[in-house]
């Protein structure tokens, strides 16, 4: 969250583009590392809402350099908002499997 926060601030305060790229790279690398840690725990992660959100946020980060600076600020703000909501959502939301409607949590399947 630190890298994402600094990245957002670098866009809000119109920092040097090289600095923005540096923080974008760090944000993407830390996000990818966390994704791989979750995948190491269980591949089910990719079928859950939390997995969909992580993938969507990584795709959005990939689009960031192509956006108008004002749109980038709004996208980063939206990503921060979604990140906070999803990390504090109840487990029945985070672990929900949209395709199939089941819940996978801790190696157990709940109907």
N, C-alpha and C positions, 0 to 999 in steps of 0.2 A: 504494500500500500504506500510505502514511502516513495518509491520510484514513480508510481502513478500520480501521487500528490505533487511531486516536484515537476513531473511532466505537465500536468494540468497548469500549475503555476507558471511554467515557462511559456505556455501559450497565452494565458491570461495577461501576463505582463510583457508579452511580445519580446521574449529573449532572442538572442542570436540563433538563427536556424541550426547552426552546428551544435549548439548546446541542446536545442530541442531534439535533434536526431540522437544525440548521446543518451538523453533520458528516455526517448522512445525505445532505443535498443535495450537499455537496462530493464525497462518495464516489460518488454516482450520476453526477454530472457528469463526474468524472474517468474513471469506468468507461465512460461513453458516449463520451467523447472517444477513449479507447483503442480502443473498438469501431469507431468511424468510421475511425480510422487503419488498423486491420487490414482493414476493408472497402475502403478506398482502395487498399490493396495488391492485394487480390483478393477477389472475392465468394465464392470457394470457401471462405473462412474460415467461412461460416455452415453449410457441410456437414460440416465437420471437428469432431472431439470438442472441440477448444479453443473453437470458436464456440458449440457447444451449452452448454458450461460457462459461458461469459460471459453468454449469454442467461439461463440458469437463475439465475445469481447476481444479475443485474439484476432478475429477477422476484422473487427472494427479498428483495432490498432494498426492493422496492415493497410487499411484505407486512409488512415490519418494523413500521410504525406501528400495525398492527392487532393485533399480538401482545401477549400478557401480557409484562411486563418480564422475568420469569425465562425465558420461552421465547425472547425476543429475544436474551438473552445466549447461550443455547445455539445459536440459529441463526447468530449472528455468529461464534461459535467454530467451528462446523461450516464456515461459508463460508471462514474463514481457513485451516482445515485443508485443505479441498478446493483452495483457491487455491495453497497451498504445494505440495501433491502434484502438481497439474496443471502448474504452472510448472516443476517439476523432472522431470516424466515424460519418458521417451525420445521422440524425434520420431516414432517409429512409432506411439506412442499418441496424441500431441497432434494429429498430422496425419491420423489414421485417419478414413475416411469410413464411418460405420456403415451407411448406406443405400447399398449397392453394394459395400462392402468394399474399395474401392481406397484409395490414398494419393495425395494431391495435395501436392506440396512444390516450391516454387520454380518453378511453371509447368509442371512435368513430372508425368506420371501414372505411378505405380508400381503394378504388379499384385500 
